[in-house]
Amino acid sequence: MSSTHAPVRFSDAYPDEFAEWSDIFEQENMTPQHQCMAAIIDDPAVMHAAKAVIGSILADESERWSGEDRLTRLDAVWQFFDRASHLPEEQPAGSHLRRRNDEPLAFSSPDQLRQGITSTAAKALELAALLRQTAAAIGDVTTLDHAPALVSQLEDLHDAALMAAHTYLDHPLPGAGSWHQWLQSRLAVLSIYHLRENHAALIAAVQAALIAHEKGRRAY
């Protein structure tokens, strides 16, 4: 990704421990998740932001990091990057189920999602009833040994959709309008959890690095 920051070398941005931990990124043995994590930590804007965050965390003497040694603090940053690299694999609430992991995510609006959940509950129950009525006849043409299990799954789907509908009466529906928006919100959660603070500049840099990496991977 492009950056207005002066170039930062890996050894300038990260402590020696990161160089040791990054030995897992062997080119011939890298998993897609390792490739994603490497793309994040090697990104110039991420390195620039991470350098400031790491320095702040190591120097923090407040209750936020009270009693935590250097290695624990650095591991928290590493875990933030590791969890961030898993985000492209997740299926966010409110998004459409993907047939393949490399498909871009699509989201329903809250109104569309509410209607979809209600329709899912009704149609699942309807299909379960139809399958009970027709399974024996269909079984004369092809084996339907799994029909009872399928009916049970449809009934479970109906119950789950009803529970979701009732849940969202009391709680907001998933509101992300795009993967980019969802990604930002998840990175903010990870920053607060692992880094114990909302580091906005690092979140923005990691978000941009993830988006660029995913675009490049899909193009390839």
C-alpha positions as CSV (number, residue, x, y, z in Angstrom):
1,M,0.0,0.0,0.0
2,S,1.1,3.6,-0.5
3,S,2.3,5.6,2.4
4,T,3.3,9.2,3.1
5,H,5.6,8.1,5.9
6,A,9.3,7.8,5.6
7,P,10.4,4.2,4.9
8,V,10.8,2.1,8.0
9,R,12.8,-1.0,8.1
10,F,11.6,-4.1,9.9
11,S,14.5,-3.9,12.4
12,D,13.7,-0.3,13.2
13,A,9.9,-0.9,13.7
14,Y,10.0,-4.1,15.7
15,P,12.2,-5.4,18.5
16,D,14.5,-8.4,18.1
17,E,11.9,-10.8,19.5
18,F,9.8,-10.1,16.4
19,A,12.6,-11.1,14.1
20,E,12.9,-14.4,16.0
21,W,9.1,-15.0,15.9
22,S,8.9,-14.2,12.2
23,D,11.0,-17.3,11.4
24,I,7.7,-19.1,11.0
25,F,7.2,-17.2,7.7
26,E,9.3,-19.6,5.6
27,Q,8.3,-18.9,2.0
28,E,7.9,-22.5,0.9
29,N,5.8,-23.5,4.0
30,M,3.6,-20.5,4.5
31,T,-0.1,-21.0,5.0
32,P,-2.6,-18.4,3.7
33,Q,-2.9,-17.1,7.2
34,H,0.9,-16.8,7.5
35,Q,1.0,-15.0,4.2
36,C,-1.7,-12.6,5.4
37,M,0.1,-11.9,8.7
38,A,3.4,-11.4,6.9
39,A,1.7,-8.9,4.6
40,I,0.4,-7.0,7.7
41,I,3.6,-6.7,9.6
42,D,5.7,-5.9,6.5
43,D,3.4,-3.1,5.5
44,P,5.2,0.3,5.7
45,A,2.2,2.1,7.3
46,V,1.7,-0.7,9.8
47,M,5.4,-0.7,10.7
48,H,5.3,3.1,11.2
49,A,2.2,2.9,13.5
50,A,3.4,-0.3,15.3
51,K,6.7,1.3,16.2
52,A,4.9,4.0,18.1
53,V,2.4,1.6,19.7
54,I,5.2,-0.8,20.9
55,G,7.2,2.0,22.3
56,S,4.2,3.3,24.2
57,I,3.3,-0.2,25.5
58,L,6.9,-0.9,26.7
59,A,7.1,2.5,28.5
60,D,3.6,2.3,30.0
61,E,3.8,2.2,33.8
62,S,0.1,2.7,34.4
63,E,-2.3,0.1,35.8
64,R,-3.1,-0.9,32.2
65,W,0.1,-2.9,32.0
66,S,1.0,-3.2,35.7
67,G,3.0,-6.3,36.5
68,E,3.5,-7.3,32.9
69,D,7.0,-7.9,31.7
70,R,8.5,-7.0,28.3
71,L,7.9,-10.4,26.7
72,T,4.3,-10.4,27.8
73,R,3.7,-6.9,26.3
74,L,5.4,-7.8,23.0
75,D,3.5,-11.0,22.8
76,A,0.3,-9.0,23.1
77,V,1.2,-7.0,20.0
78,W,2.1,-10.2,18.1
79,Q,-1.2,-11.8,19.1
80,F,-3.0,-8.7,17.8
81,F,-1.4,-9.2,14.4
82,D,-2.0,-12.9,14.5
83,R,-5.7,-12.5,15.2
84,A,-6.0,-9.8,12.6
85,S,-4.6,-12.2,10.0
86,H,-7.5,-14.6,10.7
87,L,-10.2,-12.0,10.1
88,P,-10.5,-12.7,6.3
89,E,-11.6,-16.2,7.2
90,E,-14.5,-15.2,9.4
91,Q,-18.1,-15.1,8.3
92,P,-19.5,-11.9,10.1
93,A,-23.0,-11.8,11.4
94,G,-25.3,-10.1,8.8
95,S,-23.1,-11.2,5.9
96,H,-24.2,-13.6,3.1
97,L,-22.8,-17.1,3.3
98,R,-19.9,-17.6,0.9
99,R,-19.5,-20.6,-1.4
100,R,-15.8,-20.1,-1.3
101,N,-13.5,-18.4,1.2
102,D,-12.0,-16.1,-1.4
103,E,-15.4,-14.6,-2.3
104,P,-15.9,-11.0,-1.3
105,L,-18.5,-10.6,1.5
106,A,-21.9,-9.1,0.9
107,F,-24.2,-7.7,3.6
108,S,-27.9,-7.3,4.1
109,S,-29.4,-4.1,5.5
110,P,-31.0,-4.5,8.9
111,D,-34.4,-4.5,7.4
112,Q,-33.4,-7.1,4.8
113,L,-31.8,-9.2,7.5
114,R,-34.9,-9.1,9.7
115,Q,-37.1,-10.1,6.8
116,G,-34.7,-12.8,5.8
117,I,-34.6,-14.3,9.3
118,T,-38.4,-14.4,9.5
119,S,-38.7,-15.9,6.1
120,T,-36.0,-18.6,6.9
121,A,-38.0,-19.7,10.0
122,A,-41.3,-20.0,8.0
123,K,-39.8,-21.8,5.0
124,A,-37.7,-24.2,7.1
125,L,-40.9,-25.3,8.9
126,E,-42.8,-25.5,5.6
127,L,-40.1,-27.6,3.9
128,A,-39.8,-29.9,6.9
129,A,-43.6,-30.6,6.7
130,L,-43.4,-31.1,2.9
131,L,-40.5,-33.5,3.3
132,R,-42.4,-35.6,5.8
133,Q,-45.3,-35.8,3.4
134,T,-43.3,-36.7,0.3
135,A,-40.2,-38.5,1.5
136,A,-41.7,-42.0,1.1
137,A,-42.8,-41.3,-2.5
138,I,-39.5,-39.7,-3.4
139,G,-37.8,-42.7,-1.8
140,D,-39.3,-45.0,-4.5
141,V,-37.1,-43.1,-7.0
142,T,-33.9,-42.5,-5.1
143,T,-32.6,-43.4,-1.7
144,L,-33.7,-40.9,1.0
145,D,-32.2,-42.7,4.1
146,H,-31.1,-39.2,5.4
147,A,-34.7,-37.8,5.2
148,P,-35.4,-38.0,9.0
149,A,-32.1,-36.3,9.8
150,L,-32.9,-33.6,7.2
151,V,-36.3,-33.0,8.7
152,S,-34.7,-32.7,12.1
153,Q,-32.1,-30.2,10.7
154,L,-34.9,-28.1,9.2
155,E,-36.8,-28.0,12.4
156,D,-33.6,-27.0,14.2
157,L,-33.1,-24.2,11.6
158,H,-36.6,-23.0,12.2
159,D,-36.0,-22.9,16.0
160,A,-32.6,-21.1,15.5
161,A,-34.2,-18.5,13.2
162,L,-36.9,-17.8,15.7
163,M,-34.3,-17.4,18.5
164,A,-32.4,-15.0,16.3
165,A,-35.5,-13.0,15.5
166,H,-36.4,-12.7,19.2
167,T,-32.7,-11.8,20.1
168,Y,-32.7,-8.9,17.6
169,L,-35.9,-7.5,19.1
170,D,-33.9,-6.6,22.1
171,H,-30.4,-6.1,20.6
172,P,-29.3,-4.2,17.4
173,L,-29.1,-6.2,14.2
174,P,-25.6,-6.5,12.8
175,G,-25.1,-3.2,11.2
176,A,-21.9,-3.5,9.0
177,G,-22.7,-2.2,5.5
178,S,-19.5,-3.7,4.0
179,W,-16.5,-5.9,4.8
180,H,-14.4,-2.8,5.2
181,Q,-16.7,-1.4,7.9
182,W,-16.9,-4.8,9.7
183,L,-13.1,-5.1,9.5
184,Q,-12.6,-1.8,11.2
185,S,-14.9,-2.7,14.1
186,R,-13.3,-6.1,14.6
187,L,-9.8,-4.6,14.6
188,A,-10.9,-2.1,17.2
189,V,-12.1,-4.9,19.4
190,L,-8.8,-6.8,19.0
191,S,-6.9,-3.6,19.8
192,I,-8.8,-3.1,23.0
193,Y,-8.5,-6.8,24.0
194,H,-4.8,-7.4,23.2
195,L,-3.3,-3.9,23.3
196,R,-5.7,-2.6,26.1
197,E,-6.4,0.6,24.2
198,N,-8.0,1.7,20.9
199,H,-4.9,2.5,18.8
200,A,-6.7,4.2,15.9
201,A,-3.6,4.7,13.7
202,L,-2.5,1.1,14.0
203,I,-6.1,-0.1,13.4
204,A,-6.4,2.0,10.2
205,A,-3.0,0.8,8.9
206,V,-3.8,-2.9,9.5
207,Q,-7.2,-2.5,8.0
208,A,-5.7,-1.0,4.8
209,A,-3.0,-3.7,4.7
210,L,-5.7,-6.4,5.0
211,I,-7.8,-4.9,2.3
212,A,-4.8,-4.6,0.0
213,H,-3.7,-8.2,0.7
214,E,-7.2,-9.6,0.0
215,K,-7.5,-7.6,-3.2
216,G,-4.2,-8.9,-4.4
217,R,-5.0,-12.5,-3.4
218,R,-8.3,-12.5,-5.3
219,A,-6.8,-10.8,-8.3
220,Y,-4.1,-13.6,-8.4
